[in-house]
Structures are given as C-alpha cells and as structure tokens.
Amino acid sequence: MTTTEPASPSLRPGGPPGAPAAQAATVRPPLPVKMVIAGGFGVGKTTTVGSISEIEPLTTEAAITEVAAGVDDLSHTPRKTTTTVAMDFGCITIDPTLKLYLFGTPGQERFGFMWDDIVEGAVGGLVIVDTRRLDDCYAAVDYFEHKAIPFAVAVNAFDGKVEHTLEEVRWALDVTDGVPVVVFDARERGSVRDALLVVLELALARTQG
C-alpha cells in the first residue's frame, strides 16, 4: 500500500509551520518613491515614461501650434506634433518593497514655473539629453544642481547612435564626477529601467551619507 507523503513545509500556503494566519496575510505595500524625468523639448521624456509605466501613463500633451513652432526648435524632431504642457505621470513596481512614481516635466522654459511643484518630494531626477542639442538641457541640470537633488544624465540614443562621447557630454554640461552619465534608449523598457536604477542607487548613497 502506497502512502501519501505530506507536502513539504516550504510549499504550504500560509508560511512556515506554526505561523499565525494573520502573519501570513500581512503584506506591507511597497514604499512609494517619487522620481522626476527632465530635459529639454523633444528629448524623449514622454516616451521614457510610457516605455516603463505599468499603468496607462497620464500625459498632458497639446498640439504644437504655428505660434509654438516658431518658438520651439523642431529641426531635429520634424515629426513631433504634440508637446507636454504640464507633466507626464506613470509608475513601475521595482520589487515587492518599492514602487517608483515617475513625473515628467515640460521641456520648454516657459513652463518652468511648474517645476517646483513637480519636483517637490522627489528622491532624484533623470535628465535626458539629445546630443544634437545639448544646450536644451542646461536648464534642467542647473535646476537639480541648485536644489541639491541627486540626478543622472541619460543620453538618449536617437536612431541608435549619439553624436558625442559620454566624456564630451560631461565636459559640455560641466557636471561633476559624482553625476552619472549614461546612454539609454527611451523606447526600450529594459534600457529605461537601467537608467532609473542608476538614479535610485545615487539617491540611496546620498541618504547613507
């Protein structure tokens, strides 16, 4: 006669033998962490949030009018027909203990009055750069430096390439060695994840002194 072996304790629901049911049912929600995605006009902020967000991202895009086209440089983004006028929002659960809330800033300096509200409470920022027009991201870099908020520079590889080396980008932006400068692809989820993790590690190191 064949006897049935009891299930392995490690596979039983409810935790280890003798653990109270309430203890097994108690699961802490992930810690909410805020991060800002910044940069100049048309560098890929909205695309970055949309690529990684586990929810349908909230965007506040408006059509580019003839008046705006005369102000914003569309020479490198001729197919761009909309622009963010308030912010982008998305979120991603990094692991069971941490949930990242992403806030994308508008790229044009005329919307800069909203930055303080968007950035408040953020642990860090990702400044996205298009190497074809580095001067567009100076305002974002200056903002994070002035506010003493940890940030990393992420060079968006448009068409799979960048115009300058990372050292050239660092020199042009005049950022310290403590500011990571990386290459990523705003369209690729895994690439965006890696760039965000760089900022998280930087923020964690800051909190640990």
C-alpha positions, 0 to 999 in steps of 0.5 A: 500500500502506497502512502501519501507523503505530506507536502513539504513545509516550504510549499504550504500556503500560509508560511512556515509551520506554526505561523499565525494566519494573520502573519501570513496575510500581512503584506506591507505595500511597497514604499512609494518613491517619487522620481522626476524625468527632465530635459529639454523639448523633444528629448524623449521624456514622454516616451521614457515614461510610457516605455516603463509605466505599468499603468496607462501613463497620464500625459498632458500633451497639446498640439504644437501650434504655428505660434509654438513652432516658431518658438520651439526648435523642431529641426531635429524632431520634424515629426513631433506634433504634440508637446507636454504642457504640464507633466507626464505621470506613470509608475513601475513596481521595482520589487515587492518593497518599492514602487517608483512614481515617475513625473515628467516635466515640460521641456520648454522654459516657459513652463518652468514655473511648474517645476517646483511643484513637480519636483517637490518630494522627489528622491532624484531626477533623470535628465535626458539629453539629445546630443544634437542639442545639448544646450536644451538641457542646461536648464534642467541640470542647473535646476537639480544642481541648485536644489541639491537633488541627486540626478543622472544624465541619460543620453538618449540614443536617437536612431541608435547612435549619439553624436558625442562621447559620454566624456564630451557630454560631461565636459559640455554640461560641466557636471561633476564626477559624482553625476552619472552619465549614461546612454539609454534608449527611451523606447526600450523598457529594459534600457529605461529601467537601467537608467532609473536604477542608476538614479535610485542607487545615487539617491540611496548613497546620498541618504547613507551619507 
